[in-house]
Amino acid sequence: MYHNQYIYARERRRFGRQPLLSDRTQLMLSIQPSQRTRNSYILRNPMNSSTQLSDQMAYSWVETDNVTYAEHGMYHYEGGWPREVNINDEESTMRYRKKIEREDNWGVQVMHLIHTSMDVTAQNSAVNIYQEFFVDLPPELGKDIRMPFEARQCNIFHDPLKPVRPITVLDWMPSERRKFLSQPTNFNRVAPLRTPAVTTKPIAETEDGDENIQTIQETIRTDGNPNSFYVWDQGNALSPEVVLESTEPVRRAHFCPRDDNFIAAGLQSGMVALWDARNGGKPLKISPLEAAHREEAAALCWVHSKSNSEFYSGSYDGSVKYWDGRDLETPIQEILLDPEPTDEQANERAHGVTVLEFEYTIPVRYIIASDQGYIFIGNRKGMLPTEVLISNYRLFSGPIRTIERNPFFVKNFLIAADWCVKIWAEECKGAPTTLLMKKKNEMLCGTWSPARCSLFVTGDARGEVDFWDILLHQRKPIFTLKLKQPIKYVKFRPDGKYLAVALENGDVQLFELDPALRQSAAKDKALLMALFERELFRSKLLEGRVEEVKLKRKTSLLEAETKQREAELDLIAELDPDDPDQFLQIIENDTEFKDMLKIFKDSTFNIDKKRQERQFVMERTDFEKVEGEPDLEGLTAEEIAALQGTSGINTAGVLGDAANATGAGAGAGAGAVGAGGKGAANAAGAAGAAAAPGAEEKEATVGDKRIKVLKRMADKDK
């Protein structure tokens, strides 16, 4: 006998669940009509027939194991104590507890019980982790608990001058939280326009007494300095409280954090100036042009000092200058932003300064950002350039717009540049952490929230103000404000309740944030600290891996060079000392050696030939000349050759022979004259000429040239 069985296994915890059934329409079978079958169809007469359309039942049985359950309990009061211990006596229980704690295995047993209890707690088999609870509750019940991310515009401040100037800096006053500094920059040095004002005046009266109105257009000049900037009260958007004027366009201005009565600013001409924030007007002090930067002072930051009057300024010419506000005639210190760590700095290597950042809790260090994406770490106690600029790191490809420290964790920076925002720590030597937020639009500014530790705000060139919370999401902002103008600067009020946004058209919009954007949860600081520590540890691991790869590459290169040298040594032939013909044969077969030997011989021959052809000119002083030797100075080479020619006759000898011949002839002539008569004199002269035949022959061989030279030398002596 055969039995059809179907065994269905199911977990015990799934028994008794409510089945969820649903109705749906499903196509089980579809037979398309056939023309061949239709042709064979025959309509027959009606007839009665019976069919069975009821559900077919099948017998089935399920066999399960029987499990017996029993319930029992125990009343546990004040632990399990021995009978001899009175639990109501505190001293006896204390003595017994200390006795147990002194045993060696007490700690082991406690640890074992803790592990067992943790395992039992982790199982938690009584709760179905896949079941959704409270699904049937209406969503309106959670509105009171949920806190939306919202920001409302509460005021807008317009530039009082026309044409409008883009806002480059916003800074809240440290002592009075309702006031802030708005610094527009007149980049093109445009003067205020003459704006036409339309007025209506009555010019005549009609017979009915009505006035004839005529529209008259008057030109009114806008009052104000085109380079002025302002201090506003957030409750009064009609007119600024303080107007500060300047003769040059202002590039960067900031309140002194310790004394907000003073404002320092860098000008477009490279000079720095100091204003009184209470009275406004023209600057109190301004640096001379010879001590200023060569280009516009685009960066400035106050630093810690006893007098609260010292600050740094940076320019696009690559210089960073340290000033004392009490004396702006000369800077205290000046360095160039040279990426190469040398004491001899060069202007052609210097990077332009875009941002300077200083934290009062770290009074020794300050951060410098360049226009080529580099970050420089500065040391205030250094004297030499290598001591001042400790290190530099390249983080971006373009100029860095913003650097700001987290107010809760000051070792972490927010850096905005290019099309991304990075969170960087000084301990990360090689590169920033992986906390990188990208956008399709260019990032122009960024700032941390002073109220919520994980929140920061960025502004881009498309007019979007993005609120980022790195604990909630690291790839997209949690809230976005869309404006019509590019965002130039954003700054939170010190309490984090208001956010000031500077636009390119010269407006400053003030937004009030909801509590969700200005409050931190109880565990946010701990979670953010753990996040930063993980990223820092990861960066150090990556740096170690990079150093390991570099060392491995260097070792492989050294091994390759060693193998190459060994291979070259193997190519050297081993000669037999008893066979000299082997050496000659190797030389004859080596064509390269023959060519080099030929070149060497040719060069040696050319050098010897030049040595033989060169002439030495010996010049002597007047003291070295021999007495009676003619002075050859001033004679040409041809004349000297005439005196010292190939005849071999000495000049001194010729002169002596000529003198002897002349003397002999003269003596003979004199004797003839004394003997008497003119004829005797002629005879004597002939005799004198005959007495010196050798001298005449020598003069004839020397030639006319030598005679002319001798006469010239005689005239020179006279």
Summary of the structure (lengths in Angstrom):
residues: 718
radius of gyration: 54.7
end to end distance: 166.8
largest distance: 207.4
contacts: 1776
relative contact order: 0.05
helix: 29%
strand: 25%
